[in-house]
């Protein structure tokens, strides 16, 4: 299983490097937001930044969901203890 993960990681890295090499254009496209120029960034950096932001948002959502489940479990446990003690 460990060799499979290593090979899979290597393949993903090859795809990411190939994507970066093939999508670097000169000059890079200009980014605009509400008619304001934000500068020029290569396409592959936009993709990588979007990917990183998506991973971060997903991770934060996962952590928040785990905290909520933990609080619910603690509340249910304390409620159960109170009903047994009464």
OpenMM code with the backbone's topology and positions (N, CA, C; nanometers):
from openmm import Vec3, app, unit

residues = "UNK UNK UNK UNK UNK UNK UNK UNK UNK UNK UNK UNK UNK UNK UNK UNK UNK UNK UNK UNK UNK UNK UNK UNK UNK UNK UNK UNK UNK UNK UNK UNK UNK UNK UNK UNK UNK UNK UNK UNK UNK UNK UNK UNK UNK UNK UNK UNK UNK UNK UNK UNK UNK UNK UNK UNK UNK UNK UNK UNK UNK UNK UNK UNK UNK UNK UNK UNK UNK UNK UNK UNK UNK UNK UNK UNK UNK UNK UNK UNK UNK UNK UNK UNK UNK UNK".split()
positions = [
    Vec3(0.0826, -0.1201, 0.0000),
    Vec3(0.0000, 0.0000, 0.0000),
    Vec3(0.0864, 0.1257, 0.0000),
    Vec3(0.1995, 0.1201, 0.0707),
    Vec3(0.2868, 0.2363, 0.0786),
    Vec3(0.3474, 0.2671, -0.0583),
    Vec3(0.3830, 0.1636, -0.1358),
    Vec3(0.4372, 0.1849, -0.2701),
    Vec3(0.3310, 0.2456, -0.3608),
    Vec3(0.2065, 0.2033, -0.3439),
    Vec3(0.0968, 0.2586, -0.4234),
    Vec3(0.0822, 0.4080, -0.3984),
    Vec3(0.0873, 0.4490, -0.2719),
    Vec3(0.0759, 0.5913, -0.2379),
    Vec3(0.1919, 0.6709, -0.2963),
    Vec3(0.3115, 0.6142, -0.2919),
    Vec3(0.4290, 0.6822, -0.3460),
    Vec3(0.4157, 0.7005, -0.4970),
    Vec3(0.3726, 0.5966, -0.5649),
    Vec3(0.3547, 0.6050, -0.7099),
    Vec3(0.2446, 0.7048, -0.7441),
    Vec3(0.1353, 0.7023, -0.6692),
    Vec3(0.0251, 0.7952, -0.6928),
    Vec3(0.0696, 0.9396, -0.6703),
    Vec3(0.1442, 0.9641, -0.5641),
    Vec3(0.1957, 1.0992, -0.5370),
    Vec3(0.2884, 1.1441, -0.6491),
    Vec3(0.3733, 1.0554, -0.6959),
    Vec3(0.4644, 1.0885, -0.8050),
    Vec3(0.3869, 1.1245, -0.9315),
    Vec3(0.2829, 1.0487, -0.9626),
    Vec3(0.2020, 1.0776, -1.0807),
    Vec3(0.1303, 1.2124, -1.0690),
    Vec3(0.0805, 1.2429, -0.9514),
    Vec3(0.0142, 1.3717, -0.9303),
    Vec3(0.1139, 1.4857, -0.9477),
    Vec3(0.2335, 1.4696, -0.8937),
    Vec3(0.3358, 1.5731, -0.9095),
    Vec3(0.3753, 1.5913, -1.0557),
    Vec3(0.3846, 1.4827, -1.1301),
    Vec3(0.4177, 1.4926, -1.2726),
    Vec3(0.3083, 1.5691, -1.3466),
    Vec3(0.1834, 1.5387, -1.3155),
    Vec3(0.0724, 1.6083, -1.3810),
    Vec3(0.0743, 1.7574, -1.3458),
    Vec3(0.0996, 1.7914, -1.2197),
    Vec3(0.1035, 1.9321, -1.1789),
    Vec3(0.2180, 2.0079, -1.2459),
    Vec3(0.3335, 1.9458, -1.2556),
    Vec3(0.4475, 2.0112, -1.3217),
    Vec3(0.4188, 2.0283, -1.4701),
    Vec3(0.3638, 1.9255, -1.5343),
    Vec3(0.3293, 1.9356, -1.6757),
    Vec3(0.2261, 2.0456, -1.6991),
    Vec3(0.1262, 2.0540, -1.6111),
    Vec3(0.0252, 2.1593, -1.6224),
    Vec3(0.0894, 2.2972, -1.6130),
    Vec3(0.1837, 2.3126, -1.5192),
    Vec3(0.2502, 2.4415, -1.5018),
    Vec3(0.3328, 2.4774, -1.6251),
    Vec3(0.4034, 2.3821, -1.6799),
    Vec3(0.4884, 2.4094, -1.7963),
    Vec3(0.4044, 2.4438, -1.9189),
    Vec3(0.2949, 2.3710, -1.9392),
    Vec3(0.2141, 2.3935, -2.0580),
    Vec3(0.1255, 2.5176, -2.0488),
    Vec3(0.1007, 2.5686, -1.9295),
    Vec3(0.0097, 2.6825, -1.9142),
    Vec3(0.0790, 2.8104, -1.8710),
    Vec3(0.2047, 2.8203, -1.8992),
    Vec3(0.2708, 2.9480, -1.8753),
    Vec3(0.2718, 3.0220, -2.0082),
    Vec3(0.2027, 3.1303, -2.0118),
    Vec3(0.1937, 3.2064, -2.1362),
    Vec3(0.2638, 3.3400, -2.1177),
    Vec3(0.3220, 3.3866, -2.2235),
    Vec3(0.3901, 3.5151, -2.2192),
    Vec3(0.3173, 3.6099, -2.3107),
    Vec3(0.2758, 3.7236, -2.2733),
    Vec3(0.2655, 3.7694, -2.1343),
    Vec3(0.1485, 3.7006, -2.0651),
    Vec3(0.1581, 3.6864, -1.9337),
    Vec3(0.0474, 3.6238, -1.8610),
    Vec3(-0.0785, 3.7099, -1.8667),
    Vec3(-0.1955, 3.6472, -1.8545),
    Vec3(-0.3203, 3.7253, -1.8598),
    Vec3(-0.3310, 3.8213, -1.7416),
    Vec3(-0.3976, 3.9329, -1.7662),
    Vec3(-0.4147, 4.0339, -1.6616),
    Vec3(-0.5397, 4.0025, -1.5807),
    Vec3(-0.5277, 4.0061, -1.4502),
    Vec3(-0.6415, 3.9830, -1.3612),
    Vec3(-0.7137, 4.1136, -1.3360),
    Vec3(-0.8451, 4.1078, -1.3435),
    Vec3(-0.9259, 4.2260, -1.3165),
    Vec3(-1.0393, 4.1879, -1.2232),
    Vec3(-1.0734, 4.2808, -1.1343),
    Vec3(-1.1857, 4.2632, -1.0436),
    Vec3(-1.2548, 4.3976, -1.0309),
    Vec3(-1.3794, 4.4049, -1.0723),
    Vec3(-1.4567, 4.5298, -1.0711),
    Vec3(-1.3814, 4.6408, -1.1425),
    Vec3(-1.3291, 4.6121, -1.2580),
    Vec3(-1.2560, 4.7057, -1.3443),
    Vec3(-1.1226, 4.7508, -1.2871),
    Vec3(-1.0791, 4.6930, -1.1778),
    Vec3(-0.9479, 4.7257, -1.1224),
    Vec3(-0.8482, 4.6190, -1.1653),
    Vec3(-0.7328, 4.6623, -1.2060),
    Vec3(-0.6294, 4.5687, -1.2474),
    Vec3(-0.5561, 4.5164, -1.1242),
    Vec3(-0.5487, 4.3840, -1.1119),
    Vec3(-0.4825, 4.3219, -0.9982),
    Vec3(-0.3427, 4.2728, -1.0328),
    Vec3(-0.3047, 4.2877, -1.1578),
    Vec3(-0.1724, 4.2453, -1.2000),
    Vec3(-0.1795, 4.1267, -1.2937),
    Vec3(-0.0615, 4.0767, -1.3287),
    Vec3(-0.0525, 3.9637, -1.4199),
    Vec3(0.0008, 3.8425, -1.3453),
    Vec3(-0.0701, 3.7317, -1.3609),
    Vec3(-0.0328, 3.6079, -1.2932),
    Vec3(-0.0440, 3.4936, -1.3936),
    Vec3(0.0555, 3.4058, -1.3982),
    Vec3(0.0431, 3.2897, -1.4874),
    Vec3(-0.0780, 3.2032, -1.4517),
    Vec3(-0.1328, 3.1382, -1.5534),
    Vec3(-0.2542, 3.0590, -1.5367),
    Vec3(-0.2346, 2.9486, -1.4330),
    Vec3(-0.1186, 2.8830, -1.4356),
    Vec3(-0.0992, 2.7718, -1.3431),
    Vec3(-0.0971, 2.8179, -1.1981),
    Vec3(-0.0520, 2.9408, -1.1719),
    Vec3(-0.0560, 2.9921, -1.0343),
    Vec3(-0.1993, 3.0182, -0.9894),
    Vec3(-0.2836, 3.0640, -1.0806),
    Vec3(-0.4254, 3.0813, -1.0474),
    Vec3(-0.4885, 2.9476, -1.0124),
    Vec3(-0.4558, 2.8462, -1.0904),
    Vec3(-0.5092, 2.7128, -1.0650),
    Vec3(-0.4621, 2.6606, -0.9302),
    Vec3(-0.3334, 2.6718, -0.9035),
    Vec3(-0.2790, 2.6220, -0.7771),
    Vec3(-0.3359, 2.6983, -0.6578),
    Vec3(-0.3527, 2.8300, -0.6734),
    Vec3(-0.4094, 2.9093, -0.5643),
    Vec3(-0.5550, 2.8695, -0.5396),
    Vec3(-0.6300, 2.8454, -0.6468),
    Vec3(-0.7688, 2.8015, -0.6322),
    Vec3(-0.7763, 2.6650, -0.5644),
    Vec3(-0.6869, 2.5768, -0.6028),
    Vec3(-0.6820, 2.4442, -0.5422),
    Vec3(-0.6495, 2.4538, -0.3932),
    Vec3(-0.5500, 2.5349, -0.3590),
    Vec3(-0.5112, 2.5508, -0.2185),
    Vec3(-0.6249, 2.6130, -0.1369),
    Vec3(-0.6917, 2.7124, -0.1937),
    Vec3(-0.8037, 2.7757, -0.1234),
    Vec3(-0.9173, 2.6762, -0.1019),
    Vec3(-0.9463, 2.5956, -0.2018),
    Vec3(-1.0503, 2.4946, -0.1880),
    Vec3(-1.0158, 2.3915, -0.0813),
    Vec3(-0.8901, 2.3485, -0.0778),
    Vec3(-0.8473, 2.2540, 0.0251),
    Vec3(-0.8588, 2.3150, 0.1643),
    Vec3(-0.8205, 2.4410, 0.1763),
    Vec3(-0.8278, 2.5095, 0.3056),
    Vec3(-0.9723, 2.5234, 0.3530),
    Vec3(-1.0608, 2.5633, 0.2639),
    Vec3(-1.2021, 2.5786, 0.2999),
    Vec3(-1.2621, 2.4435, 0.3391),
    Vec3(-1.2284, 2.3387, 0.2650),
    Vec3(-1.2776, 2.2058, 0.2983),
    Vec3(-1.2260, 2.1576, 0.4323),
    Vec3(-1.0999, 2.1830, 0.4605),
    Vec3(-1.0406, 2.1412, 0.5879),
    Vec3(-1.1056, 2.2155, 0.7049),
    Vec3(-1.1264, 2.3458, 0.6896),
    Vec3(-1.1910, 2.4241, 0.7956),
    Vec3(-1.3332, 2.3735, 0.8190),
    Vec3(-1.4061, 2.3450, 0.7125),
    Vec3(-1.5413, 2.2902, 0.7278),
    Vec3(-1.5404, 2.1564, 0.7991),
    Vec3(-1.4430, 2.0733, 0.7676),
    Vec3(-1.4313, 1.9431, 0.8335),
    Vec3(-1.4034, 1.9595, 0.9824),
    Vec3(-1.3113, 2.0490, 1.0175),
    Vec3(-1.2782, 2.0722, 1.1587),
    Vec3(-1.3991, 2.1253, 1.2341),
    Vec3(-1.4717, 2.2174, 1.1736),
    Vec3(-1.5897, 2.2725, 1.2405),
    Vec3(-1.6966, 2.1662, 1.2608),
    Vec3(-1.7139, 2.0776, 1.1628),
    Vec3(-1.8117, 1.9701, 1.1770),
    Vec3(-1.7717, 1.8730, 1.2877),
    Vec3(-1.6421, 1.8417, 1.2971),
    Vec3(-1.5953, 1.7532, 1.4038),
    Vec3(-1.6175, 1.8149, 1.5419),
    Vec3(-1.5918, 1.9449, 1.5529),
    Vec3(-1.6155, 2.0132, 1.6812),
    Vec3(-1.7624, 2.0074, 1.7202),
    Vec3(-1.8508, 2.0279, 1.6223),
    Vec3(-1.9939, 2.0251, 1.6504),
    Vec3(-2.0358, 1.8865, 1.6964),
    Vec3(-1.9871, 1.7827, 1.6284),
    Vec3(-2.0214, 1.6458, 1.6681),
    Vec3(-1.9681, 1.6138, 1.8066),
    Vec3(-1.8493, 1.6628, 1.8379),
    Vec3(-1.7907, 1.6377, 1.9694),
    Vec3(-1.8736, 1.7053, 2.0789),
    Vec3(-1.9156, 1.8295, 2.0538),
    Vec3(-1.9988, 1.9000, 2.1519),
    Vec3(-2.1322, 1.8293, 2.1711),
    Vec3(-2.1900, 1.7803, 2.0611),
    Vec3(-2.3168, 1.7084, 2.0715),
    Vec3(-2.3002, 1.5790, 2.1498),
    Vec3(-2.1893, 1.5096, 2.1294),
    Vec3(-2.1650, 1.3852, 2.2017),
    Vec3(-2.1457, 1.4117, 2.3504),
    Vec3(-2.0734, 1.5177, 2.3834),
    Vec3(-2.0523, 1.5525, 2.5242),
    Vec3(-2.1842, 1.5922, 2.5890),
    Vec3(-2.2661, 1.6699, 2.5166),
    Vec3(-2.3955, 1.7111, 2.5702),
    Vec3(-2.4860, 1.5905, 2.5922),
    Vec3(-2.4844, 1.4964, 2.5004),
    Vec3(-2.5673, 1.3756, 2.5156),
    Vec3(-2.5184, 1.2918, 2.6326),
    Vec3(-2.3884, 1.2832, 2.6519),
    Vec3(-2.3318, 1.2060, 2.7618),
    Vec3(-2.3657, 1.2693, 2.8965),
    Vec3(-2.3542, 1.3998, 2.9062),
    Vec3(-2.3873, 1.4663, 3.0326),
    Vec3(-2.5365, 1.4567, 3.0618),
    Vec3(-2.6190, 1.4648, 2.9576),
    Vec3(-2.7628, 1.4513, 2.9772),
    Vec3(-2.7977, 1.3095, 3.0252),
    Vec3(-2.7289, 1.2121, 2.9686),
    Vec3(-2.7527, 1.0733, 3.0098),
    Vec3(-2.7105, 1.0516, 3.1553),
    Vec3(-2.5994, 1.1093, 3.1938),
    Vec3(-2.5524, 1.0971, 3.3333),
    Vec3(-2.6483, 1.1633, 3.4288),
    Vec3(-2.7053, 1.2780, 3.3897),
    Vec3(-2.8005, 1.3484, 3.4746),
    Vec3(-2.9282, 1.2696, 3.4923),
    Vec3(-2.9735, 1.2032, 3.3872),
    Vec3(-3.0969, 1.1255, 3.3994),
    Vec3(-3.0746, 1.0004, 3.4836),
    Vec3(-2.9566, 0.9427, 3.4805),
    Vec3(-2.9263, 0.8263, 3.5648),
    Vec3(-2.9113, 0.8668, 3.7097),
    Vec3(-2.8570, 0.9840, 3.7342),
    Vec3(-2.8350, 1.0304, 3.8708),
    Vec3(-2.9629, 1.0791, 3.9372),
    Vec3(-3.0635, 1.1145, 3.8595),
    Vec3(-3.1858, 1.1695, 3.9170),
    Vec3(-3.2830, 1.0655, 3.9594),
] * unit.nanometer
topology = app.Topology()
chain = topology.addChain("A")
for resn in residues:
    res = topology.addResidue(resn, chain)
    for name in ("N", "CA", "C"):
        topology.addAtom(name, app.Element.getBySymbol(name[0]), res)
